[in-house]
Amino acid sequence: MKKISVAIDFKNNAYELLNEAVSYCQKFKAELNNVHIDQEQKIDIANPLSLSTPYNSEEDILQTKVNRYVVQQSKNKVEDLLKHLDTSKLNITINIKVDAIDNGLK
């Protein structure tokens, strides 16, 4: 099965790009793979949290919660774009990755 991957960045032309990809997928009977990488800065923690785990640092735990939120928001944006297109009979995959930018902690 053919696959067409589209990198979505939610700029002005994201809808047109996705629409074009959907057309190609329908024409070539291909799967549509949407990829979005969201860059989030590592958040600074002023005071230590009262979380205890021997395997993860407190800042890693908090960053993981932020990343889950970012992934969900990104997925919602991609799904919202797809709602406006005729995607019938298409197999669609949505891949979201958070690229954490580590600026260190205070």
C-alpha positions in Angstrom: 0.0 0.0 0.0 1.3 3.5 -0.9 1.6 6.1 1.8 1.7 9.8 1.5 3.1 11.8 4.4 2.3 15.4 5.0 4.1 17.6 7.5 1.6 20.0 9.1 2.8 23.2 10.7 -0.6 25.1 10.9 0.7 28.0 8.9 -1.6 29.8 6.4 -1.2 27.1 3.7 -1.7 24.0 5.9 -5.3 23.6 4.7 -4.4 23.8 1.0 -1.4 21.4 1.5 -3.6 18.9 3.3 -6.3 19.2 0.7 -3.8 18.5 -2.1 -2.5 15.5 -0.2 -6.0 14.1 0.2 -6.5 14.5 -3.5 -3.3 12.5 -4.2 -4.3 9.8 -1.7 -7.7 9.4 -3.4 -6.1 9.4 -6.9 -3.4 6.8 -6.0 -5.4 4.9 -3.4 -2.8 5.7 -0.8 -2.8 6.1 3.0 -2.5 9.6 4.4 0.0 10.1 7.2 -0.1 13.5 8.9 3.0 14.5 10.8 3.3 17.4 13.2 6.2 18.3 15.4 5.5 20.8 18.1 8.3 22.6 19.8 7.8 23.3 23.4 10.3 24.9 25.7 11.2 23.0 28.9 9.5 24.9 31.6 11.3 26.4 34.5 10.4 25.2 38.0 10.9 27.9 40.7 10.2 25.7 43.7 10.7 21.9 44.0 7.5 19.9 43.6 6.4 17.4 46.3 6.5 14.5 43.9 8.5 11.5 44.8 9.6 8.8 42.4 13.0 7.1 42.2 13.1 7.0 38.4 12.0 10.4 37.2 13.1 13.9 38.3 10.3 16.3 39.3 11.0 18.5 36.2 10.7 15.4 34.0 7.3 14.5 35.5 6.0 18.1 35.0 7.4 18.2 31.4 5.7 14.9 30.6 2.4 16.4 31.6 3.0 19.5 29.5 4.0 17.3 26.5 0.8 15.2 26.8 -1.2 18.4 26.7 0.7 19.7 23.7 0.2 16.4 21.8 -3.5 16.4 22.5 -3.9 20.0 21.3 -1.9 19.3 18.1 -4.0 16.2 17.4 -7.1 18.3 17.8 -5.8 20.9 15.3 -5.0 18.2 12.7 -8.4 16.6 13.2 -10.1 20.0 12.8 -8.3 20.6 9.5 -9.4 17.1 8.3 -13.1 17.7 9.1 -13.3 20.3 6.3 -12.0 17.8 3.7 -13.6 14.8 1.9 -11.6 12.1 3.5 -14.0 9.3 2.8 -12.5 5.9 2.1 -9.0 7.1 3.2 -6.9 5.5 5.9 -5.5 8.4 7.9 -2.8 8.3 10.5 -1.9 11.3 12.7 1.6 11.4 14.2 2.4 14.1 16.8 5.9 14.5 18.3 6.9 17.0 20.9 10.5 18.3 20.4 11.4 19.6 23.8 13.9 22.5 23.8 15.9 22.3 27.0 16.9 25.7 28.2 17.8 24.4 31.6 16.2 24.9 34.9 16.4 27.9 37.3 
